[in-house]
Amino acid sequence: MLPPGSRRSKIRPPRKSLVSSSLENSSEPLADFEKSWPILANAITQIQQKNVSNLSYEQLYRKAYVLVLRKFGAKLYDNVAALITQHLLQRREYLLSIKDGIEEFMKSILLEWNEHLQAMKFISDVLMYLNRVYVKENKKLLIYDLGIQLFKDHIIKHGNDEVGKKIIDIIITEITRNRNGEVITSNMYISKLINMLQLLIETSNSDLHYGESYYQSVFEPEFLASSETFFYKLSQDFVNYTNGTKFLHEASQFIKDEENRVNFYLPSSTYPKLIDLMNNIIIKDKIDQIISLPFEYQGLSFWLLPVIDNIFQEENEQHKINELKLLYELIGRIDDEYALLRMRLKEIIVQQGKRIPGFVRNSLEAASASTKKSSSPASFATKWIDTVLEYHSQIMSILNTSFDLNPMVEATINYAIRDFINDSGTGVSKKSSSNHVDASEMLSIYMDYHIKQFSKAVSSKDSSNSNSPDDSDELIAKSIAFLRSIKDKDSFEANYANHFAKRFLNAKGNSQAVTSNNKLGVDLEELVLSKLVEEMGSSSLSKVLRMNKDIKLSRDMTNDWKRYIIKNQKTDLVELDLKICNVTDWPKSMTKDYKSFSNPTGNEQSLIWSRQLRPTIKEFEEFWFAGKKNHNKSLFWSPKFGSMDFRITYPSRTYEFNMPTYAGLIMLLFAPQSSDPEVLAFDEKRELTYVEIQELTGIPESDLKRHLQSIAVAPRLRLLIKIPMSKEVNSSDVFKLNEKFKSPSVKVKVLTVSASSSAPKEKVQKTEQEEEAEEVKNNIQEGRKHEVNAAIVRIMKSRHLLKHNELFEELVKQLASRFQPLIPLIKQRIEDLIEKEYLKRDEENRNIYHYVA
């Protein structure tokens, strides 16, 4: 097929002498048009009828040349156009008369088109001089292009576009059949017909202006309109499946097939129009409806279900990777930023995340029922955090396999997980509920539990329970990863400081978990603290760092004390592991009554140290105040924390006990009173009443009853016999050593019963745990007041004048890395600073604040 304007020819114009001689010797009038035109017309007719073998192209060319030379170019041009038009009208009637089917008609129209182009090529060769001279000078269409326009006007568009409409209907019908899944055999005919329609360009003889093609002006609008109708019906059929999974697969397959059809049939100019139309109707108008389908109809909640199932039902079902990938691809066709996917994904993740605490509790309750052991806060914290981290890992796996590691989707996932972690509840701002979880406290409990486990493994020297450096690295990595999702970092700091202090004060010896990491050569506490400082900054953990400094000083002091004993040969003294705490840095709940043991008030009795301990205490005090090292420091002994180690020889066996200081003071009352080393405590058969024990020790009543319950009532640790035996400890009870005590292990650790279980039912008082929790909460609230005050002063000092809303926005931005300040707190702190004359309100506009220098 030749494009418009093609003029391939091997004919050369005759030499001037030849033409002049011919004209001079001719007996006819020069350029007699009436005689030359019939010859040319007959030749054109023969060309159209494919009878070209007997034609003399040189003679025909000469005649056309002479006519143009004698100024008959216009008449020749018009006559040629009329002759071609007459031929095309006849062929049009033939085409309309074809009744042998669609493919026969398509084949015939293409044959007619190809033969017409071939004929126009020959005719253009004959009229080459007409093209070069007349057509060029008068800005007419070239003969070849004229033939194409005449084909458009007198076959395609003639008679109200009768043939054109028939062609368009056939093409659309065939493509629709193919869209409906039918196999058609007219693919090549459709492609060639569309190419033909593209070549039928609108032209103007006056200025040779080229407009749109018939394809652009007529076919494309009708094709897009019919496609729109088809897409609407198809999309509704997809939605009527009420099955999100089926929609994804059907829609994705159709879109893929449609793109192949477009690439095969249609020009590139139509591709974006049709694809946009298809994307908008099938995807944009319907995808949110599909994503939001309920679980039973397989929407996004269904495709993400395996994330939860794999964690709690111990299944290994592959995520709906294909469906999620199809969803991602479909949404990507209509939105480069995936806004809808990110919004719905965040909603589902938050919904699933808020269900995790319930799943964890049910799992722990089931485990407790099978083992008949109650779960602890540490077990919940460990299970919950490990589950959240596993959930995050599963979601990130989906990001990798289905969401092409899209950074915007990744950010949405992290924000969603952060939301449900923090929206589960915070210790200072959320109300309690069945799913109440204080993320900052849980992380502190989680770290506390694992650090203690490391400590136990090291102290037991059991290789089967020992933890490798990789285990400690994993603990730190998990903890830091979870910490990054916590909004209220200050709450975590307060809880971590509290647990850090308790680990040291309750640990045996003067260190916490001295768990060596072979790769770094430091203990676990040091390693964890250093990583937290890297993550949060030293100023945030200044309190813990000061406590850690006291711990190091305690170790040094213990070593100095031991060297002092050896140097001065004081081997008769009791061995001490010292824990020396600066009361200003350590939690008040642990140090608030440190003076009462030495300086009681009112009716209180000071603590009476056992005679076995007094020489050691006196000697250490002299050691403490010797020289000028501690001359400006006070020293108070606090038996509330710490422990004692005993070796007690029973008739059956010798046991080594570790027990709290209070319990140790009680047991020392039953130690042998005789100076004869051969006399055992059991030989003396000593009995003491509750009142006598209280008078001899000076232990506060509530603590005394708790520790008596621990060593005389607890079933497996009855070091003493209580008479009469009952759960409650009364003032009339009598106690004596239990010579029948037995334990499967030589080493026995005596634990203290909780304050809530030992308190009388008629007395409702706060337990130690409740007091500690309240103190942590108060510390957080007080800390936030100071931080908000400091932030307001910083902002106002640099800006001097700010509107109320601007100050709020700046405050939230500055404090975001620490916590989310509540509006009432901000208002309260502003009023406080106004009262303290750091700020003042504008006299004319009370919503404007001024900084008072």
C-alpha positions, 0 to 999 in steps of 0.5 A: 500500500502506497502512502499519500503522495507517492510518485515512483516512476521510471518514465522520463519527460520527452526531450524538448526537440522531440516535443517541438517536432511532434507539434510542428509536424502535427496536422491536428490543432495544437493541443486539441483537448477534445481529441487527447482527453478520450485517449487519456480517459480510455487509458485511465479506465483500462488502468482501473480495469487492470488492462495495462499491458497494451498501453504506451506510457510514453505516448500517454505521458506526452499527451498529458504533457502537451495538455498541461503545456497548452494551459489545459491543466485545470480541465485535465485535473477536473476530468481525471477527478470526475472519471475516478469518481464515476469509477468509485461510485460504481465500485461502491454499489458493488461493495454494498451488494455483497451478501456473503458475510462479514469476512467476505465484505471485509476482504472485498473492501480491502481488495478494492482499496489495494487495487485503487491505490495501485491504479492511482500509482499508475495514473500518477505516473502518466500524469507526472507532469501535471503533478509537477507543474499545474498541481504545484503551481495551483496548490492542488492535491497530488493525483495519488492523494486526490485518489485517496480523498475521492475513495474516502468521499465516494466510497466510505462517506458517500450516502451518509457514511453508508460504507464507513458505518458498515466497516465501523460496525463490523470492526466493533462487532468483531472486537466485542466478540473477541472481548467476550472470549470468542475466537475470531478469524478476522484479525488481519482484516481488522488491522488492515481496515484500521490502517486504511481508515487512518490513511483517509485524511481530510484535506482542503484543495484551497490551502492543502491543509491536512486535518484529521483522518477518518479514523480519528474523526469518525471511527475512534469516537464511536469505538471509544463510546462502544468500549465505554458501554462494554466496560461498564457492563463488564465491570458490573458483571465483575462486581456482581460476583461478590467475590473479591478474589474472582474480581481481581483475577477476572479484571486483571486477565481482561485488562491484560488481554485488552492491552494485547488487543489494543497493541495489535489492532489500534494505533498508538494514539488510541492506546492511552485513551482506551487504557485510561477509559478502561482503568477508570471504569473497571478499576477506579470506580470499583476497586474500593468497593472490592477492597472493602468487601466483608471477610466472607466475600474475600476483600482485603481483610480476607487476603491479609488473614494468613498474617494472623493465622500463621502466628496464632494457629501455627500454620504456614499458609502462604499469604494471598501473595498473588491476589495482593500483587494483582491488587497492587498492580491494578491500583498502580494503573490509576494512582502512582501514589497508591493512596487508596491501597495505603489507606485501606491497608492501614485500616486493616493492619490497625484492626488486626493489631488491636486484636493481637492482645486478645489473641495473646491472652487467649493463648496464654490462658490455654497454656495455663490451663494445660500446665496449671500455672498462671501466666505472669505480666512478663509472659504476656509482655514477651508473647505480645511483643514477639507476636507484634514483631512477627506480625511486622515481619509477615507484613514486610514479607508481603511488601517484598513479594506483592508490593514491590518494596514500595517505599510509600507502602512501607511507610504506611505499614510502619505507621499503621503498626505504630498506631495500633501499638500505641493506640492499645493504650498508654500508661498515662492517657488511656483508659483500661480495657480488655485490650489495654496494653501500655506499649512502653511498659510492656517493652520494659517488662520484655527487656527486664524478663530477658535480661534476667533470663540471661543472668540466670543462665550465667549464674547457673553455669548450665551450658544447656541454658546459656545464651550465645552472643547472637541471642543477646544481639537478637534481644537488643535488635528486637527491643530497638526495633520495637522502641522505634514504634513507641510514641511515648519514649518518656514513658519507656524511659521511666519504666526502664529506669524502674526495672533497671533499679529493681534488677540491681537491688533484687539481684544476688551480688552487686551486679545485674546480669553480668552476661559476657558478650564474647564479641564485645567483651561487655556485660549485657546491661552495659551493652543494652544501655549503650544501644539505648543511649545511641537510639535515644540520646544520653540526656533522655537516659541521664537518670539510668546512666547515673544509676549505672554509675552507682552500680560501678561504684558499688562494685569498686567499693565491694572489691575495696572492702574485700581487700580491706578484710584480707589486709586486716585479717578480719575473716570472722566478719560476714561477707558483703556484696555492697549496693550503694545508691544515691537516693536522689537518682533511684526510684522513690518507691524503693528509697522513700523510707531509707531513713526510717530504719535508723531514725524511726518516728512516732510509735515506730521501732527501728530495725534491730540487726541480728547479733551475727551481723552487727560486728560486720556493720560496725566495721564497714561503717568505720571503713566507710568514713575512714579518710576523706573519701566519704566524709561528706556523705551519709550512710543508711542501711536499707534491708528492704532490698538485698538478700542473705545466703545461709547454709543450714544443716538439717538432720537429713541434709545440708541446704544452701538458702538465698532469701530476702534480708527480712526473711534472713533476719527472722531465720537468724533468731532461730540460730543456735544460741549456744557458743558450742559449735556442736550444738545444732539449732534443732537441739535447742528447740527454740520457739518464738511468738509473733510478738517476740519476733516483731520485738526482736527484729523491728521489722514493720508489721506488713513486711513481717507478716509477708515474710513469715508467710513466705517461710512458714505458710508457703507449702514448699518452703516451710522453713518454720512451723507455724502454730496453729497452721493457717494462711493468715499470720496472727499476733498469737501465732508461735513459730519454730524450726521445721526439722523435717524440711526437704527439697529436691535441690540443695540450693533453695531460693526463698521468694516473697509472697505478694503484698496483695495476697498477704494483706488482711481482707478488711484492709484495702491498701496499695501493694508495692507494685501499685505504688511503683506503678503510681510513682512511674506514672507520676514521674512521667506526668511531672517529667512532661510538665517540665519538658513542655515548659522548657519547649515553650520557653525555647520556642518563645525565646526564639520567636518572641511573639506567637499566635496560640495555634502556631505555638501548639503546632510548634510544640507538637513538632518539637515534642513528637520524638518524646511523647504526644502532648495532650491539649489540656497539658499544653494549656495548663503549662502555658498558664503556669508560665504566664503566672511565672511571668515567662509569657504574657498575653497580648493586650488586644488579642488574647490568642497572641503570646509574648515572651517576657525577656 
